[in-house]
Amino acid sequence: MKIATWNINSLTVRLPQVLDWLAANPVDVLCLQELKLSDDKFPLMELAAAGYQSAVFGQKTYNGVAILSRAAARNVVKNIEGFSDEQSRVIAGTLDMPGGEVRVVNAYFVNGQSPGSDKFAYKMKWLTGLRAWLQGELLAHPNLVLVGDFNITADDRDTFDPEGLRETIHHTTEERLHFQALVSLGLTDAFRMFEQPEKSYSWWDYREFAFRRNRGMRIDYILVSDALKPKVVSCVIDKLPRKNERPSDHVPVVVDLDLP
């Protein structure tokens, strides 16, 4: 079972790139963030023609998340239960596999703007709400995968300039403590289960030739539950789509699970 996550930064603009990528990489599940379109504008028919069912939680202009899967997801939940939020940031669904069910949680984490801002305070509250809700999700669904754009660098390996960017947004102690709190629920960063090239990133700014200079950050993650950890075969970052014309500033991350 292959599960991918990709912040597409406008599905309206990049639907052809998604379809091309799926044709070349026929994963079982693709989780998208930053759809930037409402549900009624979502390209259900085009994706169905490509072989994917869609669970969608859109939002006009901003945010928006979706789970694309070979078989339709069930028990779909939108946003964090018990946390009031006007933004479309989280969608979860259960997928039935021959070896059992897998719960997929797809999240577009709050950016936070800058430490000390109102948006940063919202990010801290959102992260606290996410952790409380996930605790229950893990009890109900031992086979769980949390994917998405986390807008956090887990540690200094995940940023091109750890000293220069220390305690700036995505790099603060508070954000990293929240990341570790998620891990402490019984989740593992699948990418770090394997030896990886140095300076492996999933996001690069559009400015100052950042991709060409590899001045990036790894802020897109796939966390697997303890029950799934022994079944992880690989986890890779696919940098190729960043070379597209008008690319997203993020690239896909893909985990391969050895499930019957």
N, C-alpha and C positions, 0 to 999 in steps of 0.2 A: 504494500500500500504506500503510494507516494502522496505526500501532502506538501503543498507549496503555499507560500505567503508572498504577497506583492502589493506594495503601496503604488497604485497605478497613477495617482495624481491626475485624475479626470478620465473616466472611462469613455466619455463622449469623444475626447481627443484620441484616445489610445486603444479603442476597441480593436482595430485591425492588428495592432501589436499583440494584444492578448490572444486573439484568434490564431495568429501566426505562431506564437509561443506554444500554445496548447497543441497545435498540429505537430510541432517539432518535439514537444515534451508532454506526452499524453498522461499527465498525472491523474490520480483518482480524485483529488480534491485541490482546488485553487481558491485560496482566501484572498479577497481584494480589500484594500482600504482606500480612502479618499476617492470614492466614486464621483462625488461632486454632482450628483443628479438625483432627482426624486424617483420614487418607485415607478411611477407611470412612464418615465423615460428610460427605464432599464431595458437593455436589449435581450429580453428573454428568448425571443425566437431565434436570433442569431446564435446565441449560446446553446440553445437546444439543438439546433442544426449541427453544431460541433460535438454534440453528445453529452451536454452538461445541463443538469437541473440547477436552478438558482434559488437560494434563500436570500432575500434582499431586505436591507434596512437602509434606505436612501435618505438623502437630505439635499434640497436644492442648494447649489453653489458650494456647499461645504461638506466635509466629513463623508459619511456613508460607508457601509461595509456590506460584503456579500460572501456567501459560501457557494462555490460552484462545485458540483459533485456528480459523479456518474449515476448514482442512485439518489433520489430525493432525500434530503435530511428530514428527520422528524423531531418532535418535541423542541421546536425552534423557540428560542427566547431572544428578545431584543432588549438591549441595554442591561444594566446591572440591576437585578431585582433588589428592591429595598433602598435604592439610591436614586433620588430624583434628578433627572438630567434631560435637558431639552435637546442635546446633541445626539446624533446617530453614530455611536462609537463602538458598540458591541453587538455581535450576533453569535449565538451558539446553536448547534444542532447535533443530533445523534445520527450516526451513519451505521447501518447494519452491514457487517462484513461476515464472510463465511465462518471466521473464527470468533465472532462476537461483536458487540457494539463498540464504537469509538465515539467519544464526545469531543467535538471540535469547537473550540472557543476562539473566535476571531475578533481582535480588538485593535482599534485605532486609539492609542493612548494620547492623552492631552499633551500638547506641546509645552505649555507653561510659560512661554515668552521670556521671562527673566526672573531670577530669584528675587523675592520680595514683592513681586507684582500680584495683583488680584488673580491673574491667570495662573500664577504659580501656586497660590493658595488653593485654587480650584483643582489643580493637578494633584496636590497632596491629598485632598479630600476624596477625589476620584480614585486614586490608588488605594486608599484605605477601604473604600467601598468595594472595589474590585477584589481585594484580598479576602474580605469577609464573605463575599458571595462565592468566590472560588473554593473556599474551604468547604462549603456545603456541596458544591458541584463535584468536588473530588470524592466526597463520601458517597454520593449517589452514583458517580460514574468513575470507577477506578481507572478505566482506560480513557485518559483525557489528554488532549493536546491543546496548549495555549499558544496561539500564533498571532503575529501582527507587527505593526510599527509601534515599538515601545517608546520611542522618543527619549530613550535613556541609553547611555553607554554603561555596560555592566562593570567594566574596569578599564584601566589605562590601555590595555591592548586594543580596545575597541575605538580608538580615536587617533587621528594622525598627529595631534599635538597635545599630549596629556598635560604637560606643564603649562603651556600657554593658555589652555582652555579650562584649567582646573577651577572648579566652583562656578563655572558659567553654566548656562542652561544645557541640559543633557549630561552634565558632568558633576553635578552637585552631590555632596555627601548625602543629602536628604533623598534624592532620587535613587541613588545606588542602594541605600538602605531599604527603600521600598522594593527594589528589584530583588534584593536578598530575602526580603520577607515573603515574596512570592515563591522563591526557590525553597524556602523553609517549609512551605506547605507540603512538599514532597514532589517538587518539579525539578527537572534537570535541563540545562541548556544543551540541546542536542549537538549544536555545532562544536562545542568545546569537549565533546566526548571523544573527538578524533584529533590527531595531529593536523594542524592547518597551517597554511602559509602565513608568514608574518604580514601585518598590515592588510588583513582581510576585512573589507568594508562592504556595506550594502547600500550606502547613501553617499552622494557627492553633490555639493552645491553646483548650480549651473554657472556660477561666476568664476572668473580667474582661472579657467582651465583646470578646475579642481579634479575632474575625473582623469584627465591626461596626467596630472601630477600625483594622482592617488592621494589627494588630501580629503579623506572621507571619514565616515564613522560607521560602525556596525550598530544600527539601532533597530534592525528587523530581526526578530527572534522566533525560534520554535522551542518551546519548553514541553517536555514530555513527562508524564506521571511516572511514579516508581514502577507501576505495573507494566508500562510500555518500555521503560528504559532498556531492559535486556533484549528487546526486539528491534532496537535501532541499528540499522545496517550502515547508514551514512547520512551526512548532512552537508550540503554544499551551497555555496552562493554562486548564482549564474550571472556573471557580469556582462554577458554578451548583449542583452537588451539595452544597456546603457549606451551602446554604440549606434543605436537606431537614430534615424532622423526624428527630431522632436521627442526624445525619450522621456520617460519618468525620471525623476532624480533618484529613485530607488530601483533596486533590481530584485528578482525573485530569490527566495531561500527555499530549499527543497529538502525534506527529510524522507528517507526510505525506511519503512517499517516491515519487518519480516512477519507478516500475519498470514495465517492459512487462508 
